[in-house]
Amino acid sequence: MKIKRSVLLVVLVCTFLSIVPLTGYADSSQPIQIEDMTIGILPFHTGCLWWDPFTAGGKWYLEAQGAKVMVQNAQWDTKRYNTILLAWARDAELDGVIAAPLGGEEILPGVRALVKAGIPVAFANNEAGYAPEALFSVKYDSEAACAGLAERVVEMLIEKNGSPKGTIILGLGDSRAPEHIERSEAIISVFEQYPEIEIRSFDTGMTAEKGTTRTATLLRTLPQTDAVISVGMLEFIGMVNALKRENMAYPAGHEKHIICAGVDTAPDVINDAIREGIVDFAVDQPVLAYSAITGYYLAKYLQEGEAALPKPGDIINAEDLNIEVKIPGMDLITPPTNWAPAEVIDTTEEFGHIWIKTNYVIVDKTNVDDPVLWSNITTKVADYGF
């Protein structure tokens, strides 16, 4: 029988105070028991190539521990997102929520309603501006990942041209999107350190169509193109298609090879291009781990209180969290451990809560066929159950 949240909280606090020394440290050696918990996971959208594995990573983990998981479809609409959160705030059975904030601060009314109702919220994948209502967030460092991408491209230009020089076609994604701005600025900040690198950039609105047409135009008109770089999946697909359309998609090792790299893998176009050597590498996120890690610490919080959360400065290794589970109906274990090590960052001044900063993943010919890469998993799962 389900215990009312207020009664459960009193029991947990009393138990916690009786077994934990007054040092501020919780006993993390105890297994998580979440059979009676109901957790909501709210992505931007379901029925989506990227957001389905993001959601499933947490659902698979939590259900393997015995929890009930609720998933709804916000349909990439901030009003609908808030409506769902507000409805969840009235659900007496709901114990906690994993939210991927859509529209940034626009969804904070729903978050505040949940917290006011005694339902804790944690963020995964992105932030919602200053939100002290959230316990913590779990995501990768987009800026560091994109700077790393650019640094790797510079090394390849040196190998190709003998020095850091050349002309780069850069897709900026959607200049209205804060994440795309952050990615673009990180890449540009590296390239601008080298005066002989010329950047030809454009906004695609993060569409494959504009990625194709604008890249193709430059490929035809520039006297020389040394690299083609993208900040996101749909644009990246379009830019690879442009290389193919203009008959300039030569594999690595060919004298006419154009360096090609970007953010995100994808089961269509990008992964095949990596296999073919047309794309040198992609920077990817540990998608399947985000909501699993979030679910782990949210459950710990519900059981033990704030002392169960990691502290700024902590380094979390894969062996520290028992979040790996068998994917239902498949002989595969998720999530991959490539999210680790994760560093806990104090972002209370900026965002109002701590940030569990996961690692990022470099995908190239050596690991593009990994069956638990999110963009490979998504081709194998016919029904995620939501």
C-alpha positions as CSV (number, residue, x, y, z in Angstrom):
1,M,0.0,0.0,0.0
2,K,1.4,3.5,-0.9
3,I,2.3,5.6,2.1
4,K,1.3,9.3,1.9
5,R,4.2,11.5,1.0
6,S,4.1,13.6,4.1
7,V,4.1,10.5,6.4
8,L,6.9,8.9,4.3
9,L,9.0,12.1,4.6
10,V,8.7,12.1,8.5
11,V,9.6,8.4,8.7
12,L,12.6,8.9,6.4
13,V,13.9,11.9,8.3
14,C,13.6,10.2,11.6
15,T,15.3,7.0,10.3
16,F,18.0,9.1,8.7
17,L,18.8,11.0,11.9
18,S,18.9,7.8,13.9
19,I,21.4,6.0,11.7
20,V,23.7,8.7,10.3
21,P,26.3,10.4,12.4
22,L,26.0,14.2,12.6
23,T,28.8,14.8,10.1
24,G,26.6,15.6,7.1
25,Y,27.5,12.4,5.3
26,A,24.9,9.8,4.2
27,D,25.6,6.1,4.1
28,S,25.7,5.5,0.3
29,S,26.4,1.8,0.6
30,Q,22.8,0.9,1.1
31,P,20.9,-0.3,-2.0
32,I,18.2,1.9,-3.4
33,Q,14.7,0.6,-2.8
34,I,12.3,2.4,-5.1
35,E,9.5,-0.2,-5.5
36,D,6.9,2.2,-4.2
37,M,8.0,5.2,-6.1
38,T,6.3,6.8,-9.1
39,I,8.6,9.0,-11.2
40,G,7.6,11.2,-14.1
41,I,9.9,11.8,-17.1
42,L,9.1,14.7,-19.4
43,P,11.2,15.2,-22.6
44,F,10.6,17.8,-25.3
45,H,8.9,15.2,-27.5
46,T,8.3,11.5,-27.8
47,G,8.3,9.6,-31.1
48,C,11.6,11.4,-31.7
49,L,14.9,10.0,-32.9
50,W,16.9,11.6,-30.0
51,W,14.3,12.1,-27.2
52,D,13.1,8.5,-27.2
53,P,16.4,7.0,-26.1
54,F,16.9,9.9,-23.7
55,T,13.6,9.0,-22.0
56,A,14.1,5.3,-22.2
57,G,17.5,5.4,-20.5
58,G,15.8,6.6,-17.3
59,K,12.6,4.5,-17.8
60,W,14.6,1.3,-18.2
61,Y,16.7,2.0,-15.1
62,L,13.8,3.0,-12.8
63,E,11.5,0.2,-13.9
64,A,14.3,-2.3,-13.4
65,Q,14.4,-1.2,-9.7
66,G,10.7,-1.6,-9.4
67,A,9.5,2.0,-9.8
68,K,6.5,3.1,-11.8
69,V,7.4,5.5,-14.6
70,M,5.1,8.1,-16.2
71,V,6.0,9.6,-19.6
72,Q,4.0,12.2,-21.5
73,N,4.6,14.0,-24.8
74,A,5.1,17.7,-24.7
75,Q,5.1,17.9,-28.5
76,W,7.8,20.5,-28.5
77,D,5.4,23.0,-27.1
78,T,6.1,25.0,-23.9
79,K,2.4,25.6,-23.1
80,R,1.7,21.9,-23.3
81,Y,4.9,21.2,-21.3
82,N,3.6,23.5,-18.5
83,T,0.1,22.0,-18.7
84,I,1.6,18.5,-18.1
85,L,3.7,19.7,-15.2
86,L,0.7,21.5,-13.6
87,A,-1.4,18.3,-14.0
88,W,1.4,16.2,-12.5
89,A,1.5,18.6,-9.5
90,R,-2.1,17.5,-8.6
91,D,-1.2,13.8,-8.9
92,A,-1.0,12.4,-5.3
93,E,0.8,9.3,-6.5
94,L,3.7,11.1,-8.1
95,D,6.9,11.2,-6.1
96,G,9.4,13.0,-8.3
97,V,10.0,14.4,-11.8
98,I,12.8,14.3,-14.3
99,A,12.4,17.3,-16.6
100,A,14.2,18.3,-19.7
101,P,13.3,22.0,-19.7
102,L,11.7,23.1,-23.0
103,G,11.8,26.8,-23.7
104,G,14.1,27.6,-20.7
105,E,12.4,29.7,-18.1
106,E,9.0,29.4,-19.8
107,I,8.4,26.1,-18.0
108,L,9.2,27.3,-14.5
109,P,5.6,27.8,-13.5
110,G,5.0,24.1,-13.9
111,V,8.2,23.3,-12.0
112,R,7.3,25.6,-9.2
113,A,3.8,24.0,-8.9
114,L,5.4,20.6,-8.6
115,V,7.8,21.7,-5.9
116,K,5.0,23.6,-4.0
117,A,3.1,20.3,-4.0
118,G,6.0,18.5,-2.4
119,I,7.2,16.7,-5.6
120,P,11.0,17.3,-6.2
121,V,12.2,18.0,-9.7
122,A,15.6,17.4,-11.3
123,F,16.7,18.6,-14.7
124,A,18.4,16.5,-17.4
125,N,20.0,17.6,-20.7
126,N,19.5,21.3,-20.3
127,E,18.7,24.2,-17.9
128,A,15.8,26.6,-17.4
129,G,17.6,29.7,-16.5
130,Y,17.9,30.4,-12.8
131,A,15.9,27.6,-11.1
132,P,16.7,27.0,-7.4
133,E,13.5,24.9,-7.4
134,A,15.4,22.1,-9.2
135,L,17.6,19.8,-7.1
136,F,20.3,19.4,-9.7
137,S,20.9,19.0,-13.4
138,V,22.6,16.3,-15.5
139,K,24.1,17.2,-18.8
140,Y,27.4,17.3,-20.7
141,D,29.6,20.4,-21.1
142,S,28.5,21.6,-24.6
143,E,31.1,24.4,-24.6
144,A,34.0,22.2,-23.7
145,A,32.9,19.5,-26.2
146,C,32.7,21.9,-29.0
147,A,36.0,23.6,-28.2
148,G,37.5,20.1,-28.1
149,L,36.0,19.4,-31.6
150,A,37.6,22.6,-32.9
151,E,41.0,21.8,-31.4
152,R,40.9,18.4,-33.0
153,V,40.1,20.0,-36.4
154,V,43.1,22.3,-36.0
155,E,45.4,19.3,-35.5
156,M,44.0,17.8,-38.6
157,L,44.5,21.1,-40.6
158,I,48.2,21.1,-39.4
159,E,48.5,17.5,-40.6
160,K,46.9,18.4,-44.0
161,N,48.4,21.8,-44.7
162,G,51.6,21.8,-42.6
163,S,50.3,24.6,-40.4
164,P,47.0,25.7,-38.8
165,K,45.6,27.3,-41.9
166,G,42.7,26.7,-44.3
167,T,39.1,27.6,-45.1
168,I,36.3,26.2,-43.0
169,I,32.6,26.1,-43.7
170,L,30.8,26.3,-40.4
171,G,27.1,25.7,-39.8
172,L,25.9,27.8,-36.8
173,G,22.7,25.9,-36.3
174,D,19.8,28.1,-35.1
175,S,21.1,31.4,-33.9
176,R,17.9,31.8,-31.8
177,A,18.8,28.7,-29.7
178,P,21.1,29.4,-26.7
179,E,22.7,26.0,-27.0
180,H,23.6,26.5,-30.6
181,I,25.0,29.9,-29.8
182,E,27.1,28.4,-27.1
183,R,28.4,25.6,-29.4
184,S,29.2,28.0,-32.2
185,E,31.0,30.5,-30.0
186,A,33.1,27.7,-28.5
187,I,34.2,26.5,-31.9
188,I,34.9,30.0,-33.3
189,S,36.9,31.0,-30.2
190,V,39.4,28.2,-31.0
191,F,39.6,28.9,-34.8
192,E,40.0,32.7,-34.2
193,Q,43.3,32.0,-32.4
194,Y,44.8,31.1,-35.8
195,P,45.0,34.1,-38.2
196,E,45.4,31.8,-41.3
197,I,42.1,30.0,-40.7
198,E,39.2,31.6,-42.6
199,I,35.7,30.8,-41.4
200,R,32.7,31.0,-43.7
201,S,29.6,30.6,-41.5
202,F,25.9,30.7,-41.9
203,D,22.6,30.0,-39.9
204,T,20.6,27.0,-41.1
205,G,17.8,27.2,-38.5
206,M,19.0,23.7,-37.7
207,T,17.4,22.2,-40.8
208,A,18.9,19.6,-43.2
209,E,17.6,21.5,-46.2
210,K,19.4,24.8,-45.5
211,G,22.5,22.8,-44.4
212,T,22.6,21.2,-47.8
213,T,21.9,24.3,-50.0
214,R,24.1,26.8,-48.1
215,T,27.0,24.3,-47.9
216,A,26.7,23.3,-51.5
217,T,26.8,27.0,-52.6
218,L,30.0,27.6,-50.8
219,L,31.6,24.3,-52.0
220,R,31.0,25.5,-55.5
221,T,32.1,29.1,-55.1
222,L,35.1,28.9,-52.7
223,P,38.5,28.4,-54.4
224,Q,39.4,25.9,-51.6
225,T,37.5,24.2,-48.8
226,D,39.5,22.5,-46.1
227,A,36.9,21.6,-43.5
228,V,33.1,21.4,-43.1
229,I,31.9,21.7,-39.5
230,S,28.4,21.6,-38.0
231,V,27.0,22.2,-34.5
232,G,24.0,19.9,-34.7
233,M,22.4,16.8,-36.2
234,L,19.9,18.0,-38.8
235,E,22.3,20.6,-40.1
236,F,25.1,18.1,-40.0
237,I,23.1,15.7,-42.2
238,G,22.5,18.4,-44.7
239,M,26.1,19.4,-44.8
240,V,27.2,15.8,-45.5
241,N,24.6,15.5,-48.2
242,A,26.0,18.7,-49.8
243,L,29.5,17.1,-49.9
244,K,27.9,14.1,-51.7
245,R,25.8,16.2,-54.0
246,E,28.8,18.3,-55.1
247,N,30.9,15.1,-55.6
248,M,33.3,16.2,-53.0
249,A,32.7,13.4,-50.4
250,Y,36.1,11.8,-50.5
251,P,37.1,9.5,-47.7
252,A,39.9,10.2,-45.2
253,G,43.3,9.3,-46.8
254,H,42.3,10.6,-50.3
255,E,44.2,13.6,-51.4
256,K,40.9,15.5,-52.0
257,H,39.4,14.6,-48.6
258,I,37.7,17.6,-46.9
259,I,37.8,17.3,-43.1
260,C,34.3,16.9,-41.8
261,A,33.1,16.8,-38.2
262,G,30.2,17.9,-36.1
263,V,28.0,17.5,-33.1
264,D,25.7,14.5,-32.9
265,T,25.7,11.1,-34.5
266,A,22.6,9.8,-36.3
267,P,21.5,6.4,-37.7
268,D,20.9,8.0,-41.1
269,V,23.6,9.7,-43.1
270,I,26.1,10.7,-40.3
271,N,26.9,7.2,-39.0
272,D,27.2,5.8,-42.5
273,A,29.5,8.7,-43.5
274,I,31.7,8.0,-40.5
275,R,31.9,4.3,-41.6
276,E,32.8,5.5,-45.1
277,G,35.5,7.9,-43.8
278,I,33.7,10.9,-45.3
279,V,33.0,12.2,-41.7
280,D,36.2,12.1,-39.6
281,F,34.4,12.1,-36.3
282,A,31.4,13.4,-34.4
283,V,31.1,14.7,-30.8
284,D,28.2,12.9,-29.1
285,Q,26.3,13.1,-25.9
286,P,25.8,10.1,-23.5
287,V,22.1,10.3,-24.2
288,L,21.1,7.0,-22.6
289,A,22.8,7.9,-19.3
290,Y,21.2,11.3,-18.7
291,S,17.9,10.3,-17.2
292,A,19.3,7.2,-15.7
293,I,21.8,9.2,-13.6
294,T,19.1,11.7,-12.8
295,G,16.7,8.9,-11.7
296,Y,19.4,7.4,-9.5
297,Y,20.0,10.6,-7.5
298,L,16.4,11.6,-7.5
299,A,15.5,8.3,-5.9
300,K,18.4,8.7,-3.4
301,Y,17.1,12.1,-2.5
302,L,13.6,10.8,-1.9
303,Q,15.0,8.1,0.4
304,E,17.7,10.0,2.3
305,G,17.2,13.7,1.7
306,E,19.7,16.3,0.5
307,A,22.7,14.6,2.1
308,A,22.4,11.8,-0.5
309,L,23.2,14.2,-3.3
310,P,26.8,14.6,-4.6
311,K,28.7,17.7,-3.6
312,P,30.6,20.3,-5.7
313,G,34.0,19.0,-6.5
314,D,33.0,15.3,-6.4
315,I,34.1,13.1,-9.3
316,I,31.7,10.4,-10.1
317,N,33.1,7.3,-11.8
318,A,31.0,4.7,-13.6
319,E,31.6,2.1,-10.8
320,D,30.2,4.5,-8.3
321,L,26.6,4.3,-9.7
322,N,24.9,1.0,-10.2
323,I,22.7,2.2,-13.1
324,E,23.4,-0.4,-15.7
325,V,20.4,-2.6,-16.6
326,K,19.4,-5.0,-19.4
327,I,17.4,-3.4,-22.2
328,P,14.0,-5.1,-22.2
329,G,13.8,-7.8,-24.9
330,M,17.4,-7.4,-25.9
331,D,20.8,-8.9,-24.9
332,L,22.3,-5.4,-24.3
333,I,23.2,-3.5,-21.2
334,T,22.5,0.3,-20.9
335,P,23.8,2.9,-20.4
336,P,27.3,2.7,-21.7
337,T,29.9,3.9,-19.2
338,N,31.2,6.6,-21.5
339,W,29.3,9.3,-19.5
340,A,32.1,9.0,-16.8
341,P,33.9,10.5,-15.2
342,A,31.4,13.1,-14.3
343,E,32.3,16.2,-12.2
344,V,29.9,17.9,-9.8
345,I,30.0,21.7,-10.5
346,D,28.7,24.4,-8.2
347,T,26.4,26.4,-10.4
348,T,24.1,27.6,-7.6
349,E,24.9,31.3,-8.5
350,E,24.1,30.9,-12.1
351,F,21.3,28.2,-12.1
352,G,20.3,27.8,-8.5
353,H,21.5,24.2,-8.2
354,I,24.4,21.9,-8.7
355,W,25.4,20.5,-12.1
356,I,26.5,16.9,-12.6
357,K,28.7,17.4,-15.7
358,T,29.0,14.2,-17.7
359,N,31.8,13.4,-20.2
360,Y,31.3,13.7,-23.9
361,V,31.9,11.0,-26.5
362,I,34.0,11.1,-29.7
363,V,32.6,8.8,-32.3
364,D,34.7,7.7,-35.2
365,K,35.4,4.5,-37.2
366,T,36.6,2.7,-34.1
367,N,33.3,2.9,-32.2
368,V,30.6,3.9,-34.7
369,D,29.2,0.3,-34.7
370,D,28.9,0.1,-30.9
371,P,25.4,-1.4,-30.4
372,V,24.7,0.7,-27.4
373,L,25.5,4.0,-29.0
374,W,22.2,5.8,-28.8
375,S,22.0,6.3,-32.6
376,N,22.3,2.5,-33.0
377,I,19.9,1.6,-30.2
378,T,17.2,3.7,-31.8
379,T,17.3,1.5,-34.9
380,K,16.8,-1.6,-32.8
381,V,13.9,-0.7,-30.5
382,A,10.5,-1.0,-32.1
383,D,8.4,0.0,-29.0
384,Y,9.8,2.0,-26.1
385,G,6.6,1.6,-24.1
386,F,5.5,5.3,-24.1
